[in-house]
């Protein structure tokens, strides 16, 4: 099962970065508490008008590193294997095509560069 995590703006990126650090420490996201439950897959979606936002960039880099470590450590292990309590045990995937080279963001093309989310 996939869990989509929406991170809006710099604050959302900081919260997502904290979640990523918790997952790296072994805090998993699973469906229920039963050992037979499937492991959730996190799909972070970063929405930010400010392309140059440092918080967003740091979060994207952290997610890319997390994904690389998870994929290297666990490879193509079957999702039924219980890796949720291990370091980097929660799978992180990109939105849309997994082969696409996005860094977990959704591109928004604002009509007015000075527009805020409130507007």
N, C-alpha and C positions, 0 to 999 in steps of 0.2 A: 504494500500500500504506500502511496506517495503522500507526503505532507508538504504542501506548498507554504513557504514562509515568505510573506511580503515585507520587505524592508523599504520604507518610504523616507527619502531624504537622509541627511547625515545621522540623525538620531536613530533611524531604523537600521542604518548600516552599523552603528556602534552596538546595537542590541544583537544583530546578527553575528557580529564578531565575537561577542560574549558567548552566544550559543555555540559557535564553532569551537571555541576554546573548551567549553564544557564537554562537547562531543569528543574532542581530542583526548580529554582526561578519562573518557570511558563512560560518561553519562549518556546512555542511549535513549532513543525515542522509539518505544515499541507500543504495539496495540495491546493494551491490557497488561497483566502481570504473569500470565500463564506461560510456562516454558514452551508450549506448543504454538504460541502466537507468532505471526510473521513479524519480521523486523521492518519498521518503517524506513522509507527512503526520503531524505530531505531534499526538496527542490527549492533553493533560495531564489527569490525574484527581487532584484534591487531596482527601485524606481526613483530616479533622481534627475531633476532638470539640470543641476549643476554638474557638468561633465568633469570639471576640475576639482571636485570635492575630495579633499584628502582622506576623510573617513571612508568614503565609498571606495576609493582606490586601495586603501589598506585592507579593507574587508574583502575586496575581490582577490587581492593577492593571497590573503590568508585562506580563502576558500579554494583557490587553485592549488595551493600547497597541501591543504588538507585532503583534497580529492586525489592528488598524486600519491600521497603517503598511503591513503586507504587502498587505492587501486594497486599499488606496489606491494603492500603488506598482505592483502587478502586476495588479490587477483580475481579469478573467476569463481570464487567459492560459492557454493550453492547458498541461496538466501535462507534455506532451512537450517543451515549450520548456525549454532549459537555463538555469534561473535559480538553480540550487542554489549557485553560487559567488558570488552577488550578496549585498549586504547585505539582511537580512530575507528571504532567498530560500526558507526552509523554511516551508511552510504550517502554520498552527496552527489546529486546529478544536476545537470544544466536543464533549463527550460527549453522545450522544443526539441530540435534535433541534437542528440548527444555528440554528434561529430562536428557540429557547428562550433566555431571558435569564439562564441560570446563569453563574456566573463560574468555570467549570472545576471545581466542587466536587461531591462526592457528599454528600448530607445524611444524617447518622446521628443518630438520635434515641435518645440513651442512656437506659437505664432509670434509672440513678443518675448524677446530675450529677458526683459525685466519682469515678466509675469511670475507670480508666486503661486504655490499650491492653493492658497486661500482665494486667490482671484480665479 
